């Protein structure tokens, strides 16, 4: 299957051209979350066993309330990643296609199944053999939970690096709710203003029984990059070519016929669209000369249907989660006055999970379940030139099932809790094109062992060992040929990647709960690591099982409600050291830079973020609030031997609110940092760094 990096897609087309001439944040409630983020009340549902206080969950986990996301101007997954230790953008095609890495997992970026599991409420967002994140808007978000490290027991093969869970707001069964938001901003180098409007309304149809909620929005960023499609003379032929638009709508129905039955149906439609492509979003150096001004694009259209049913019994709960995802996204790249390269994806995925978990207070806690997925990832790939048309259409089909369970037991009145988890997974995967059908089967067992020590309400310590699994990347035959010519043994389907993580963690807070500290020390061992590998054909890279590697690192989280009323200081960060334990001999011969002991490709050595939040009463019914955030992303070594520079960002939110109304100044990347996070031999490519400095105004109104 044609799963090239963005640079490789372009290079493939160029090469062909030359040869011819891609448990929540609060318990289920109908109340609006408190604006102040209470450290002692946050509960999560990530363990799939009901609501559990964040402090006592023996995992590397973060939770963000919807209000906290707004006050920190976190509106997209890309914004969220800057607040997660060890997370960074791996690849960016456009607003429609972005992928992320966590603690070094996912060195192959978007290609192959995602190394991070993405869940919208209780159902997965999965694109077969292409690991992109959902283009979700955070307008109507209740909270977000992020688990770091392999989560192979409860979440399966798509979670070898971690899991992002997006919990949206439920319809209110008692009363009408509404929210509206408008934003106007200016991006450096853009000649026009950005704008966005969004809103939500919830209406009870039958009080305490049935309610509907509708939310959505529209945004437009006019673009800030320039294009050169004539002989380069230093003057752009066209400005602001990377215009982006994003539309989405969400409809939710919540029905509670009895106190112990909850039925929730949801439809979500995303339409992210962008002119040009993410890796051309740069003014220096010029990319496409002599293309006669053809317009490139990178668009997306995703529809997700889901239905969740929960039935509570005296001692256990049964949950069924069903979803169906269909989408379309891809790129079009101009190559010559009459030529282009197009790669379009048409993923489909049906998913079903059924699980049962105990609800008794203890001492025995358990969860068992089964899941089934049936999906495909068709691609239409075309190279069009005056003298030649090459078609490389293909498809990857997958059908898989899994059985899973976890059990724990409270010892010494819950102070010591051992846990054991196991998942058995069977995947049948087939690659098809016009010449061949290559079926493969894989059976995998993943497990988790955990021992937590909770002597009191303010201290949790744990030690865990867990495993993860990532299906083998499927790549095109052209990539395979390019690698073989470079002396690297290659096949269409790579061997699966497996990981084992050993971790110890600590969560502590003082008796007044004004200071919290979280530390996680981990070592993750990868087998058959899947990594992008330079090929023989100029810039046409493929993927290989590079070898085995080990990452060692430290995550830290500190939050302090200072003595100055309303002022909270926080920091999160990650220090990561990833090295190869062994390198495939053929890979090492072709790429002598990489040997046992050398730095792991596409791993970042350090990330951190500092935040200062301040809230103060200014007058009767008038409250001021603000956030200043500083983010650092370290350098990254790539398979081509180049090292991307580190870069820093400063973001600011300053505003006032009175009653239901709020107005705020928002600023992102105030230093206008342009440091790229991904490099090629010809300049910055995919993930070419943060968007230039953007400043504007946001206005909100919320029901009381």
C-alpha positions in Angstrom: 0.0 0.0 0.0 1.2 3.4 -0.8 2.0 4.8 2.6 4.8 7.3 1.9 5.8 10.2 4.1 4.7 13.4 2.6 8.2 14.0 1.3 8.2 10.5 -0.1 4.9 11.0 -1.9 6.3 14.0 -3.7 9.7 12.4 -4.3 8.0 9.3 -5.8 6.1 11.4 -8.2 9.2 13.4 -9.1 11.2 10.2 -9.5 8.5 8.7 -11.8 8.6 11.9 -13.8 12.3 11.7 -14.3 12.1 8.1 -15.3 9.5 8.9 -17.8 11.4 12.0 -19.5 1.1 8.8 2.1 -13.1 6.4 34.9 -14.3 11.1 33.6 -13.3 14.1 34.8 -16.4 14.3 36.7 -19.1 11.8 37.4 -22.0 11.7 35.1 -23.8 14.9 35.9 -26.1 17.5 34.4 -24.3 20.4 36.0 -21.9 22.7 34.3 -18.3 22.0 35.5 -16.9 24.5 38.1 -14.7 27.1 36.5 -12.1 26.6 39.1 -10.2 23.3 38.5 -10.5 21.5 41.8 -7.5 19.2 42.4 -9.4 17.1 44.9 -12.5 16.3 42.8 -11.2 15.2 39.4 -12.3 11.7 38.5 -11.6 9.7 35.3 -13.1 6.7 33.5 -10.1 5.6 31.5 -9.9 2.3 33.4 -13.4 1.4 32.0 -14.6 0.5 35.5 -16.6 3.6 36.4 -15.6 6.9 37.8 -12.3 6.8 39.8 -10.6 9.8 41.5 -7.6 10.8 39.4 -5.3 10.8 42.4 -5.8 7.1 43.0 -5.5 5.8 39.4 -2.2 3.8 39.2 -1.3 5.0 35.7 0.5 7.8 34.0 -2.6 9.8 33.3 -3.7 13.4 32.8 -7.2 14.9 32.8 -8.3 18.3 31.4 -11.7 19.8 32.1 -13.4 21.6 29.3 -13.2 24.9 31.1 -9.4 24.4 31.7 -8.9 23.8 28.0 -10.7 27.1 27.1 -8.8 29.2 29.7 -5.5 27.8 28.3 -6.7 28.4 24.7 -6.4 24.7 23.9 -8.8 24.3 20.9 -7.4 21.4 18.9 -5.4 18.1 19.4 -2.3 20.0 18.2 -2.8 22.5 21.1 -3.4 19.7 23.6 -0.2 17.9 22.6 2.0 20.7 24.0 0.6 20.0 27.5 1.4 16.3 27.5 4.9 15.1 28.6 6.8 13.5 25.8 4.2 14.2 23.1 5.0 15.9 19.8 3.7 16.2 16.2 5.0 13.4 14.0 3.6 14.4 10.6 1.3 17.1 9.2 -0.3 16.9 5.8 -2.9 19.5 6.6 -5.8 20.3 9.0 -7.2 17.0 7.7 -4.3 14.8 8.5 -2.0 15.0 11.5 -0.3 12.4 13.6 1.4 12.4 16.9 4.1 10.5 18.8 4.4 9.9 22.5 7.6 8.9 24.4 9.3 7.9 21.2 6.5 5.5 20.1 5.4 6.0 16.5 8.7 6.8 14.8 7.1 6.1 11.5 4.7 9.0 12.0 1.3 8.7 10.2 2.2 5.6 8.2 0.8 2.3 9.5 -1.7 1.9 12.3 -1.6 4.7 14.9 0.7 4.2 17.8 -1.8 6.2 19.9 -5.4 5.2 20.4 -8.0 7.9 19.8 -11.4 7.5 21.4 -14.4 9.9 20.8 -16.4 9.2 24.0 -16.6 5.4 24.1 -15.7 4.5 20.5 -12.4 4.4 18.6 -11.4 6.7 15.7 -9.4 4.3 13.5 -8.0 4.8 10.0 -6.6 1.5 8.8 -2.8 1.7 8.1 -2.7 5.5 8.5 -2.5 6.8 12.0 -4.1 10.2 12.0 -5.8 12.0 14.9 -9.4 13.0 14.7 -9.9 16.6 13.6 -12.0 17.3 16.6 -13.1 20.8 17.8 -13.0 21.4 21.5 -16.1 23.6 21.7 -18.4 21.2 23.5 -15.8 19.1 25.4 -16.5 17.9 28.9 -13.0 16.7 29.5 -10.0 14.9 27.9 -8.1 12.1 29.4 -4.6 11.1 28.3 -2.9 7.8 29.2 0.8 7.6 28.5 2.6 4.3 27.8 1.3 1.0 26.3 -2.4 0.3 27.0 -2.6 -3.0 25.3 -5.0 -4.7 27.8 -8.0 -2.5 27.8 -7.5 -0.6 24.5 -5.7 -3.1 22.2 -3.3 -2.9 19.3 -3.8 0.8 18.5 -2.4 2.0 21.8 1.2 1.0 22.0 2.2 4.6 22.8 -0.8 5.7 24.8 -4.5 6.7 24.5 -6.4 10.0 24.0 -10.0 9.9 25.2 -12.3 12.9 24.2 -15.4 13.0 26.4 -18.0 15.4 24.9 -20.9 16.9 26.8 -24.1 14.9 27.2 -27.5 16.4 26.6 -29.1 17.9 29.7 -32.1 15.9 30.8 -33.5 18.6 33.1 -33.1 22.0 31.4 -32.1 23.9 28.3 -28.4 24.7 27.9 -26.6 26.7 25.3 -23.2 28.1 24.4 -21.9 30.3 21.6 -18.4 31.4 20.7 -16.9 33.7 18.1 -13.3 34.4 17.3 -11.4 36.9 15.2 -7.6 36.9 14.8 -4.7 37.8 12.6 -1.8 35.5 11.7 1.6 37.0 10.8 2.3 37.0 7.1 -1.5 36.6 6.3 -3.2 39.3 4.4 -6.7 38.6 5.8 -8.3 37.8 9.2 -9.0 34.4 10.7 -12.5 33.9 12.0 -14.5 31.1 13.6 -18.0 30.7 15.0 -19.4 27.8 17.0 -22.2 26.9 19.3 -24.2 24.3 21.1 -27.7 23.8 22.4 -29.2 21.1 24.6 -33.0 20.6 24.9 -34.9 18.1 27.1 -37.6 16.5 25.1 -39.0 14.4 28.0 -37.7 15.7 31.3 -35.3 13.3 33.1 -35.8 10.8 30.2 -34.9 12.1 26.8 -32.8 15.0 25.6 -31.0 16.2 22.4 -27.9 18.2 22.0 -26.5 19.8 18.8 -23.1 21.5 18.5 -20.8 22.5 15.7 -19.0 25.3 14.1 -17.2 26.9 11.1 -13.7 28.4 11.0 -11.5 29.9 8.3 -7.8 30.7 8.2 -6.9 32.6 5.0 -3.4 31.2 4.8 0.1 32.7 5.3 2.5 30.8 3.1 3.6 32.0 -0.4 4.0 30.0 -3.6 6.6 30.2 -6.4 5.6 28.6 -9.7 7.8 30.4 -12.1 11.5 30.8 -12.3 12.6 31.9 -8.8 13.4 35.6 -8.6 12.8 36.0 -4.8 9.3 37.3 -5.4 6.3 35.0 -4.7 3.9 34.4 -7.6 1.0 33.9 -5.1 0.6 34.8 -1.5 -1.5 33.1 1.3 -1.9 29.9 -0.6 -2.6 27.6 2.4 -6.1 28.7 3.2 -7.8 26.3 5.7 -11.4 25.8 6.6 -13.0 23.5 9.1 -16.7 22.6 9.6 -18.2 20.1 12.0 -21.5 19.2 13.5 -22.4 16.9 16.3 -25.9 15.5 17.2 -26.4 13.5 20.4 -29.5 11.9 21.8 -29.5 10.7 25.4 -32.3 8.4 26.7 -32.8 7.1 30.2 -36.0 5.1 30.3 -35.1 3.9 33.9 -32.6 4.8 36.5 -30.3 1.9 35.5 -30.4 2.1 31.7 -28.7 4.8 29.6 -28.8 4.9 25.8 -26.7 7.4 23.9 -26.6 7.8 20.1 -24.3 10.2 18.3 -23.5 11.5 14.8 -20.4 13.5 14.2 -19.4 15.0 10.8 -16.0 16.6 10.3 -15.0 18.6 7.2 -11.4 19.9 7.4 -10.1 21.4 4.2 -6.9 23.1 3.2 -5.4 24.6 0.0 -1.9 23.4 -0.7 -0.5 20.8 1.7 1.1 20.9 5.1 4.6 20.3 4.0 4.5 23.2 1.4 3.5 25.7 4.1 6.8 27.5 3.9 8.1 30.6 2.2 11.7 29.6 2.1 12.9 27.7 0.2 10.4 27.8 -2.7 9.0 24.4 -3.5 7.2 24.2 -6.8 8.7 26.1 -9.7 7.2 25.8 -13.2 3.8 24.4 -12.1 1.8 27.1 -13.9 0.0 27.9 -10.6 -1.9 24.7 -10.3 -3.7 24.5 -6.9 -2.7 21.8 -4.5 -5.0 20.8 -1.7 -5.4 18.5 1.2 -9.0 17.9 2.3 -10.9 15.6 4.6 -14.5 14.5 5.2 -15.3 12.1 8.1 -18.6 10.8 9.3 -18.8 8.9 12.6 -22.0 7.1 13.9 -21.9 5.6 17.4 -24.4 4.1 19.9 -23.6 3.3 23.5 -25.8 1.3 25.9 -25.2 1.0 29.6 -27.2 -1.2 32.0 -26.5 -1.2 35.7 -27.3 -4.2 37.9 -26.7 -4.6 41.6 -23.1 -5.7 41.4 -22.0 -5.0 37.9 -22.5 -2.9 34.7 -22.9 -4.0 31.1 -21.7 -1.6 28.4 -22.1 -2.0 24.6 -20.3 0.5 22.3 -20.9 0.4 18.5 -19.5 2.7 15.9 -19.1 3.1 12.1 -16.6 5.5 10.6 -16.4 6.5 7.0 -14.1 9.1 5.5 -12.2 10.6 2.7 -9.0 12.6 2.8 -5.9 13.1 0.7 -3.6 15.4 -1.1 -3.1 16.8 -4.6 0.4 18.1 -5.5 1.2 20.1 -8.7 4.3 18.9 -10.5 4.4 20.6 -13.8 2.2 23.0 -15.9 0.0 20.0 -16.8 1.0 17.4 -14.2 0.1 16.4 -10.7 0.3 13.7 -8.1 -2.8 12.7 -6.2 -3.3 10.4 -3.3 -6.8 10.0 -1.9 -7.9 7.7 1.0 -11.3 6.3 1.7 -11.2 4.6 5.1 -14.1 2.6 6.6 -14.2 1.0 10.0 -16.9 -0.8 12.0 -16.2 -1.4 15.7 -18.1 -3.2 18.4 -17.1 -3.6 22.1 -19.1 -5.4 24.8 -17.8 -5.4 28.4 -18.9 -6.1 31.9 -17.3 -4.5 35.0 -17.9 -4.9 38.7 -19.5 -2.0 40.6 -19.2 -3.2 44.2 -17.0 -1.2 46.6 -14.5 -4.0 47.0 -12.3 -5.8 47.7 -12.5 -7.6 44.3 -12.7 -5.5 41.1 -12.9 -6.9 37.6 -13.7 -6.1 34.0 -14.1 -8.6 31.1 -14.9 -7.8 27.5 -14.7 -8.6 23.8 -14.2 -6.4 20.7 -14.6 -6.8 17.0 -13.4 -4.5 14.1 -13.9 -4.8 10.4 -12.3 -2.1 8.2 -10.5 -1.1 5.1 -8.3 1.7 3.8 -8.6 2.0 0.0 -6.3 4.5 -1.8 -6.5 6.1 -5.2 -3.0 7.2 -6.2 -2.4 8.8 -9.6 0.5 10.4 -11.3 -0.7 12.5 -14.3 1.8 14.0 -16.8 1.5 15.0 -20.5 3.2 11.8 -21.6 2.2 9.3 -18.9 -0.5 8.4 -16.5 0.4 5.9 -13.6 -2.2 4.4 -11.4 -1.2 2.9 -8.0 -4.6 2.2 -6.4 -4.6 -0.3 -3.6 -6.4 -1.3 -0.4 -5.6 -2.7 3.1 -8.4 -4.8 4.7 -8.5 -5.8 8.3 -10.8 -8.0 10.4 -9.9 -8.5 14.0 -11.3 -9.6 17.3 -10.1 -9.5 20.9 -11.0 -10.8 24.3 -9.7 -8.9 27.4 -10.0 -8.6 31.1 -8.4 -7.2 34.2 -8.8 -8.1 37.9 -7.6 -6.5 41.1 -7.9 -7.1 44.8 -7.8 -4.6 47.7 -5.4 -5.8 50.4 -5.0 -4.2 53.8 -8.1 -2.2 53.5 -7.2 -1.0 50.0 -3.7 0.2 50.8 -2.1 -2.4 48.6 -3.7 -3.4 45.3 -2.3 -5.9 42.9 -3.8 -6.0 39.3 -3.5 -8.5 36.5 -4.7 -7.9 32.9 -4.6 -9.9 29.7 -5.8 -9.4 26.1 -5.7 -11.9 23.3 -5.9 -10.4 19.8 -6.4 -12.0 16.3 -5.9 -9.9 13.2 -6.5 -10.9 9.6 -5.0 -8.3 7.2 -4.9 -8.3 3.4 -3.1 -6.0 1.0 -4.6 -5.7 -2.5 -3.8 -3.9 -5.7 -4.3 -4.7 -9.4 -1.6 -7.4 -9.4 -1.6 -9.1 -6.1 -3.5 -10.0 -2.9 -1.3 -10.7 0.2 -3.2 -12.0 3.2 -1.5 -12.2 6.7 -2.7 -13.4 10.1 -1.4 -12.5 13.5 -2.2 -13.7 17.0 -0.9 -11.5 19.9 -1.3 -11.6 23.7 -0.7 -8.4 25.6 -0.7 -8.1 29.4 -0.4 -5.7 32.3 0.8 -6.3 35.8 0.4 -3.5 38.4 1.0 -3.1 42.1 -0.2 0.1 43.7 0.4 1.3 47.2 -2.1 3.9 48.5 -1.4 4.5 52.2 -3.7 7.6 52.4 -5.8 9.9 50.3 -2.8 12.1 49.3 -0.2 9.5 48.2 -0.3 6.9 45.4 2.7 4.9 44.4 2.7 2.1 41.8 4.9 -0.2 39.8 3.7 -1.6 36.5 4.8 -3.7 33.6 2.8 -3.8 30.4 3.0 -4.7 26.7 1.8 -3.1 23.5 1.4 -4.1 19.9 1.3 -2.3 16.6 0.4 -4.1 13.3 2.9 -4.1 10.5 3.0 -1.2 8.2 1.9 -1.9 4.6 3.8 0.0 1.9 3.8 0.2 -1.8 5.9 -2.0 -4.2 7.7 1.1 -5.4 8.9 1.8 -1.9 9.9 -1.9 -1.5 11.9 -1.6 -4.8 13.6 1.6 -3.7 14.7 0.0 -0.4 16.0 -3.2 -2.1 18.0 -1.1 -4.5 19.6 0.5 -1.4 20.5 -2.9 0.0 17.7 -3.0 2.6 15.6 -6.2 2.6 12.0 -5.0 2.3 8.5 -6.5 1.9 5.1 -5.0 1.3 4.0 -5.9 4.8 6.4 -5.3 7.7 6.7 -7.4 10.8 4.5 -6.1 13.7 6.1 -4.0 16.3 5.9 -5.0 20.0 6.8 -3.1 23.1 7.2 -3.8 26.8 7.1 -1.0 29.3 8.4 -1.0 32.9 7.3 2.0 35.0 7.2 3.3 38.5 5.1 6.3 39.4 4.2 8.6 42.3 1.3 11.0 42.9 1.5 13.2 45.9 -0.5 16.1 47.2 -0.3 18.1 50.4 -3.0 17.9 53.1 -4.5 21.2 52.0 -4.5 19.9 48.4 -2.9 23.1 47.0 0.2 21.3 45.7 0.3 18.1 43.6 3.4 16.3 42.2 3.4 13.5 39.7 6.6 11.6 38.7 6.8 8.6 36.3 10.1 6.8 35.6 9.8 4.4 32.6 11.8 2.1 30.4 10.2 0.9 27.1 11.7 -1.9 25.0 10.7 -2.1 21.4 11.1 -5.2 19.2 11.0 -5.0 15.3 10.7 -1.2 15.5 9.1 0.2 12.4 11.0 3.1 11.0 11.1 5.2 7.9 14.2 4.3 5.9 15.8 6.2 3.0 15.7 4.3 -0.3 17.9 4.2 -3.5 15.5 6.2 -5.7 16.0 9.9 -4.9 14.1 10.7 -1.8 11.7 7.8 -2.2 11.7 6.4 1.3 10.1 3.2 2.6 9.7 1.5 5.9 11.7 -1.3 7.5 11.9 -3.1 10.8 15.0 -1.0 11.8 15.8 -3.2 14.8 15.3 -3.2 18.5 15.4 -0.2 20.7 15.0 1.0 24.3 13.8 4.3 25.6 14.3 5.5 29.2 12.7 8.6 30.5 11.0 10.6 33.2 7.7 12.4 33.1 6.9 15.1 35.7 3.8 17.1 36.6 3.7 19.8 39.2 0.7 22.0 40.1 0.7 24.7 42.8 -2.2 26.8 44.0 -0.1 29.6 45.4 -0.8 31.7 48.5 -1.7 34.5 46.2 -5.4 33.9 45.8 -6.3 32.9 42.2 -2.8 32.2 41.0 -1.9 28.7 40.0 1.5 27.7 38.6 2.1 24.4 36.8 4.6 22.6 34.8 4.8 19.3 32.9 7.7 17.8 31.0 9.5 14.7 29.8 13.2 13.8 29.5 13.7 10.8 27.1 16.7 8.9 26.0 16.1 6.4 23.1 18.8 4.2 21.8 19.1 1.2 19.4 19.9 -2.1 21.1 20.4 -3.7 17.7 20.1 -2.6 14.1 19.3 -4.8 11.1 22.6 -5.5 9.5 21.4 -4.6 6.0 20.0 -1.4 7.4 23.2 -0.6 9.2 25.2 -1.2 6.0 23.0 1.1 4.0 22.8 3.7 6.8 26.1 3.5 8.7 25.0 6.4 10.9 22.8 4.0 12.9 24.5 1.4 15.0 23.7 -0.2 18.4 23.9 2.6 20.9 23.0 5.4 18.5 20.1 7.7 19.1 16.6 6.4 18.1 15.2 8.0 15.0 12.3 10.5 15.4 12.6 10.6 19.2 12.7 14.0 21.1 15.0 14.2 24.0 13.0 16.7 26.0 9.7 18.6 26.1 8.3 20.8 28.8 5.6 23.4 29.4 5.1 26.1 32.1 1.7 27.6 32.8 0.6 30.5 35.0 -3.1 30.8 35.6 -4.7 33.8 37.4 -8.3 34.5 38.3 -9.4 37.6 40.2 -12.6 39.4 41.1 -12.4 42.8 39.6 -15.8 44.2 40.6 -19.3 43.1 41.3 -20.0 40.2 39.0 -16.9 40.9 37.0 -14.0 38.4 37.0 -10.7 38.6 35.3 -8.7 35.6 34.2 -5.5 34.9 32.3 -3.0 32.2 31.3 0.6 32.4 30.1 2.1 29.3 28.7 5.7 28.6 27.6 6.3 25.4 25.6 9.7 23.8 24.6 10.1 21.0 22.1 13.5 19.5 21.8 15.5 18.5 18.7 14.8 15.3 16.7 17.1 13.1 14.7 15.7 11.7 11.5 16.5 8.7 9.3 18.2 11.0 6.7 20.8 11.9 9.3 19.6 15.5 9.8 18.6 16.9 13.2 15.6 19.2 13.4 16.2 22.2 15.7 14.4 22.7 19.0 11.8 25.4 19.2 9.9 27.3 21.9 6.4 28.8 21.9 4.6 31.4 24.1 0.8 31.5 24.3 -1.4 34.0 26.2 -5.0 34.2 27.1 -6.3 37.3 29.0 -10.0 38.0 29.6 -12.9 39.1 31.7 -16.3 37.4 32.4 -19.5 38.6 33.8 -22.5 36.4 34.2 -22.9 34.3 31.1 -20.6 36.6 29.0 -16.9 36.4 28.4 -14.3 38.2 26.2 -10.7 37.3 26.0 -7.5 38.3 24.1 -5.8 35.2 22.7 -2.2 35.0 21.4 -0.4 31.9 20.1 3.3 31.6 19.2 3.9 35.2 20.3 7.6 34.9 19.6 6.8 33.9 16.0 9.0 30.9 16.3 9.5 29.1 12.9 11.8 26.3 13.9 10.9 23.2 11.9 10.1 19.9 13.6 10.8 17.9 10.5 13.6 18.3 7.9 14.4 17.0 4.4 17.5 17.5 2.3 15.8 20.3 0.4 14.4 22.2 3.4 11.5 22.0 5.9 8.9 19.5 5.0 6.0 17.9 6.8 5.4 19.3 10.3 7.4 22.4 9.3 6.9 24.0 12.7 4.2 26.0 14.5 1.8 28.4 12.8 3.2 31.9 12.8 2.3 34.4 15.5 -1.5 34.7 15.8 -3.4 37.2 18.0 -7.1 37.9 18.3 -10.3 38.2 20.3 -12.6 35.5 21.5 -16.2 36.2 22.7 -18.3 33.5 24.5 -21.7 33.3 26.1 -22.9 30.4 28.3 -26.2 29.5 29.8 -26.2 29.8 33.6 
